[in-house]
């Protein structure tokens, strides 16, 4: 049996001829250089502080985080401007005599880019270090693309359609770069993914602590297998949630407890103790909750989902 892989190759892609793999490596190296570019912090940190202040009100935080959706808002919104601008590019390439449809699509993308950018700004305000730097360049590329499309629409309305098309193609190329960096943040760095998605939670009643170990108003962190669990007693009743905040992995047992809720110490996500429901973002998924009972002096839990 023969193989096309070269001797000593560690990855099948290494043996494939062509420039696509090399180009992908170069883009990946660029992203990693951005991660290490400490100089970007001089711009990123002040902007991030400003963004954090702007999204602090609960109504703003919940709306931009997607708390009513059950998942982050930003990725869903990105489909609208990208789709509109891509369709406009296809129409521009056909060079139809009636350019109204392409103009409408460019304008639609511009309008949709505003809430998309705001939701992305909200998500970016919670990042740290390398993720913040990547996010800054992601936003820079997308903002540049938006400006190019605004200029494109202006040229189209002035009757300078060739310039308008050229600016549109430049805008599409720029937001493609921004899209790559956004994908890198989500799928390589894991920004804003559910930190509890792969937890293994017991389906059967499982003993986790002695009833006497959790006094009134007290909090205890325990484990079931490799899963961290938060226990808290309020008005004589014991509540149990996953201890890892699903937003960015903050330890809920180090948070604050008030009015039957727990607030994450990292970014302020607030969950109801009885069912894990979200009171305040940036979390967009309910916190996994457990059913709790006391049997023979021991606290037992099982997954409520």
C-alpha positions as CSV (number, residue, x, y, z in Angstrom):
1,X,0.0,0.0,0.0
2,X,1.4,3.4,-0.9
3,X,0.7,6.8,0.5
4,X,1.1,10.3,-0.8
5,X,2.4,11.6,2.5
6,X,6.0,12.6,2.7
7,X,8.3,10.7,5.1
8,X,8.3,12.3,8.5
9,X,5.1,14.4,7.9
10,X,3.1,14.9,11.1
11,X,0.0,16.3,9.5
12,X,-1.7,15.2,6.2
13,X,-2.0,18.9,5.3
14,X,1.8,19.2,5.3
15,X,2.0,16.9,2.3
16,X,-0.5,18.7,0.2
17,X,0.9,20.9,-2.5
18,X,-0.5,24.4,-3.2
19,X,-0.7,27.7,-1.5
20,X,-4.0,27.4,0.5
21,X,-2.4,25.6,3.4
22,X,0.5,28.1,3.5
23,X,-1.9,31.1,3.3
24,X,-3.9,29.6,6.2
25,X,-0.7,29.2,8.3
26,X,0.3,32.8,7.6
27,X,-3.1,34.1,8.7
28,X,-2.9,32.0,11.9
29,X,0.5,33.3,12.6
30,X,-0.8,36.9,12.2
31,X,-3.5,36.2,14.7
32,X,-1.0,34.9,17.2
33,X,1.2,37.9,16.7
34,X,-1.8,40.1,17.5
35,X,-2.3,38.1,20.7
36,X,1.2,38.9,21.8
37,X,1.2,42.6,20.7
38,X,1.3,44.3,24.2
39,X,1.4,47.7,22.5
40,X,-2.3,47.3,21.6
41,X,-3.1,47.5,25.3
42,X,-2.5,51.2,25.4
43,X,-5.5,51.6,23.1
44,X,-7.6,48.6,24.2
45,X,-7.7,49.2,27.9
46,X,-9.1,52.7,27.9
47,X,-11.7,51.7,25.2
48,X,-12.6,48.6,27.2
49,X,-13.2,50.7,30.4
50,X,-15.4,53.0,28.4
51,X,-17.3,50.1,26.9
52,X,-17.8,48.5,30.3
53,X,-19.4,51.8,31.7
54,X,-21.7,52.0,28.6
55,X,-23.1,48.5,29.0
56,X,-23.4,48.6,32.8
57,X,-27.2,49.2,33.1
58,X,-29.0,45.9,33.4
59,X,-31.5,46.6,30.6
60,X,-28.6,47.4,28.2
61,X,-26.5,44.4,29.4
62,X,-29.4,41.9,29.1
63,X,-30.4,43.2,25.6
64,X,-26.9,43.2,24.1
65,X,-25.9,39.9,25.7
66,X,-28.9,37.9,24.4
67,X,-30.2,36.8,27.8
68,X,-33.7,36.3,26.5
69,X,-32.4,34.2,23.6
70,X,-30.6,31.5,25.5
71,X,-27.3,32.2,23.6
72,X,-25.2,35.2,22.7
73,X,-26.8,37.8,20.5
74,X,-23.7,39.0,18.5
75,X,-23.0,35.9,16.3
76,X,-26.7,35.8,15.2
77,X,-26.7,39.5,14.2
78,X,-23.5,39.2,12.1
79,X,-25.3,37.1,9.5
80,X,-27.4,40.1,8.5
81,X,-24.7,42.6,7.4
82,X,-22.4,39.9,6.0
83,X,-25.3,38.3,4.0
84,X,-26.5,41.7,2.7
85,X,-23.1,42.8,1.6
86,X,-22.2,39.5,0.0
87,X,-25.4,39.5,-2.0
88,X,-24.7,43.1,-3.0
89,X,-21.3,42.0,-4.3
90,X,-22.9,39.3,-6.3
91,X,-25.2,41.8,-7.9
92,X,-22.3,44.2,-8.6
93,X,-20.4,41.4,-10.3
94,X,-23.3,40.8,-12.7
95,X,-23.4,44.5,-13.6
96,X,-27.1,44.6,-14.1
97,X,-28.5,47.9,-15.6
98,X,-30.8,48.4,-12.6
99,X,-28.6,48.8,-9.5
100,X,-31.3,49.6,-7.1
101,X,-31.3,46.1,-5.4
102,X,-27.5,46.3,-4.8
103,X,-27.9,49.8,-3.2
104,X,-30.7,48.5,-1.0
105,X,-28.6,45.6,0.2
106,X,-25.6,47.9,0.9
107,X,-27.9,50.1,3.0
108,X,-29.4,47.2,4.8
109,X,-26.0,46.0,5.8
110,X,-25.0,49.4,7.1
111,X,-28.1,49.6,9.2
112,X,-27.7,46.1,10.6
113,X,-24.1,46.7,11.4
114,X,-24.9,49.2,14.1
115,X,-26.7,46.8,16.6
116,X,-24.2,44.1,15.5
117,X,-21.3,46.3,16.6
118,X,-23.0,47.2,19.9
119,X,-23.5,43.6,20.8
120,X,-19.9,42.8,19.9
121,X,-18.7,45.7,22.0
122,X,-20.7,44.3,24.9
123,X,-19.0,40.9,24.6
124,X,-15.6,42.4,24.1
125,X,-15.9,44.4,27.3
126,X,-15.5,41.1,29.3
127,X,-12.3,39.8,27.6
128,X,-8.8,39.8,28.9
129,X,-5.2,40.1,27.6
130,X,-4.7,38.3,24.2
131,X,-8.5,38.0,23.7
132,X,-8.9,41.7,24.1
133,X,-6.2,42.4,21.6
134,X,-7.7,40.1,19.0
135,X,-11.1,41.6,19.7
136,X,-9.7,45.1,19.2
137,X,-8.4,44.2,15.7
138,X,-11.6,42.3,14.9
139,X,-13.6,45.5,15.7
140,X,-11.1,47.7,13.8
141,X,-11.4,45.6,10.6
142,X,-15.2,45.5,10.8
143,X,-15.4,49.3,11.5
144,X,-13.2,49.9,8.6
145,X,-15.4,47.7,6.4
146,X,-18.5,49.7,7.6
147,X,-16.9,53.0,6.7
148,X,-16.0,51.6,3.3
149,X,-19.6,50.6,2.7
150,X,-20.9,54.0,3.8
151,X,-18.5,55.5,1.3
152,X,-19.7,53.0,-1.3
153,X,-23.3,53.9,-0.8
154,X,-22.5,57.6,-1.0
155,X,-20.7,57.1,-4.3
156,X,-23.7,55.0,-5.6
157,X,-26.2,57.7,-4.7
158,X,-24.0,60.3,-6.5
159,X,-24.1,58.2,-9.6
160,X,-20.4,57.2,-9.4
161,X,-21.2,53.5,-9.6
162,X,-17.8,52.2,-10.5
163,X,-16.2,53.8,-7.5
164,X,-19.2,52.6,-5.4
165,X,-18.6,49.0,-6.5
166,X,-14.9,49.2,-5.9
167,X,-15.4,50.5,-2.4
168,X,-18.0,47.7,-1.8
169,X,-15.5,45.1,-2.8
170,X,-12.9,46.6,-0.6
171,X,-15.4,46.6,2.3
172,X,-16.2,42.9,1.7
173,X,-12.5,42.0,1.8
174,X,-12.1,43.9,5.0
175,X,-15.0,42.4,6.9
176,X,-13.8,39.0,5.8
177,X,-10.6,39.7,7.8
178,X,-12.8,40.8,10.6
179,X,-14.9,37.6,10.3
180,X,-11.8,35.5,10.5
181,X,-10.7,37.1,13.7
182,X,-14.2,36.8,15.1
183,X,-14.1,33.1,14.4
184,X,-10.7,32.8,16.0
185,X,-12.0,34.4,19.1
186,X,-15.0,32.0,19.3
187,X,-13.5,28.7,18.1
188,X,-9.8,28.9,19.0
189,X,-9.9,31.1,22.1
190,X,-13.4,30.0,23.3
191,X,-14.6,33.5,24.0
192,X,-18.3,33.6,25.1
193,X,-18.9,29.9,24.8
194,X,-20.9,28.1,27.5
195,X,-18.4,27.0,30.2
196,X,-20.8,24.4,31.5
197,X,-21.7,22.8,28.2
198,X,-19.6,19.6,28.8
199,X,-20.1,19.1,32.5
200,X,-21.3,15.7,33.6
201,X,-24.1,16.0,36.0
202,X,-25.7,13.1,37.9
203,X,-29.1,11.9,36.8
204,X,-29.6,9.9,40.0
205,X,-29.6,11.1,43.6
206,X,-26.0,11.6,44.7
207,X,-24.7,12.5,48.1
208,X,-22.5,15.6,48.1
209,X,-22.3,16.8,51.7
210,X,-23.6,16.3,55.2
211,X,-26.7,18.4,56.0
212,X,-24.9,19.9,59.1
213,X,-22.1,21.2,56.9
214,X,-24.2,23.9,55.3
215,X,-25.5,26.3,57.9
216,X,-28.2,28.9,57.3
217,X,-26.8,31.6,55.0
218,X,-23.7,29.5,54.4
219,X,-22.1,28.6,51.0
220,X,-20.2,25.5,50.2
221,X,-18.3,24.3,47.1
222,X,-18.2,20.6,46.5
223,X,-17.6,18.3,43.6
224,X,-19.5,15.5,41.8
225,X,-16.9,13.6,39.7
226,X,-15.0,16.5,38.0
227,X,-17.9,18.9,38.2
228,X,-17.8,21.8,40.7
229,X,-21.1,22.3,42.5
230,X,-22.3,25.3,44.6
231,X,-24.5,24.7,47.7
232,X,-26.2,27.5,49.5
233,X,-28.8,27.4,52.3
234,X,-31.4,30.1,52.5
235,X,-34.5,30.2,54.8
236,X,-33.7,26.5,55.7
237,X,-33.7,25.3,52.1
238,X,-30.5,24.1,50.3
239,X,-30.0,25.2,46.7
240,X,-27.5,23.7,44.2
241,X,-26.1,25.2,41.0
242,X,-23.1,24.5,38.8
243,X,-20.3,26.4,40.5
244,X,-18.7,27.4,37.2
245,X,-20.4,30.5,35.7
246,X,-21.4,29.5,32.2
247,X,-20.4,33.0,30.8
248,X,-16.6,33.0,31.4
249,X,-16.0,30.4,34.1
250,X,-16.1,32.5,37.2
251,X,-16.4,30.7,40.6
252,X,-19.9,31.4,41.9
253,X,-19.0,30.3,45.5
254,X,-16.9,33.5,45.7
255,X,-19.7,35.7,44.5
256,X,-22.4,37.6,46.4
257,X,-25.8,36.2,47.5
258,X,-28.9,38.4,47.8
259,X,-32.7,38.1,47.3
260,X,-32.4,34.4,46.3
261,X,-29.8,35.1,43.7
262,X,-26.0,34.6,43.2
263,X,-23.9,37.1,41.4
264,X,-20.7,36.0,39.7
265,X,-17.6,37.9,41.0
266,X,-16.0,38.2,37.6
267,X,-18.5,40.0,35.3
268,X,-21.7,40.3,37.4
269,X,-23.9,37.7,35.8
270,X,-26.7,37.1,38.3
271,X,-28.7,33.8,38.5
272,X,-31.7,32.7,40.6
273,X,-30.7,30.0,43.1
274,X,-33.9,28.0,42.6
275,X,-33.7,27.4,38.9
276,X,-30.5,29.0,37.5
277,X,-32.5,31.6,35.5
278,X,-30.7,34.8,34.5
279,X,-31.6,38.0,36.3
280,X,-28.7,40.0,34.8
281,X,-26.2,39.4,32.0
282,X,-23.7,39.1,30.4
283,X,-24.5,35.4,30.8
284,X,-26.9,34.4,28.0
285,X,-27.6,30.8,29.1
286,X,-29.3,29.7,32.4
287,X,-27.0,28.3,35.0
288,X,-27.3,24.5,35.3
289,X,-29.4,23.8,38.5
290,X,-29.8,20.7,40.6
291,X,-32.7,19.2,42.4
292,X,-31.9,18.9,46.1
293,X,-33.1,16.8,49.0
294,X,-32.0,15.9,52.5
295,X,-32.0,12.2,53.3
296,X,-30.7,10.6,56.5
297,X,-28.7,13.7,57.4
298,X,-27.1,14.0,54.0
299,X,-27.6,16.5,51.1
300,X,-28.3,14.7,47.8
301,X,-28.6,16.3,44.4
302,X,-29.4,15.3,40.8
303,X,-29.6,17.2,37.6
304,X,-32.7,19.3,37.1
305,X,-32.3,19.3,33.3
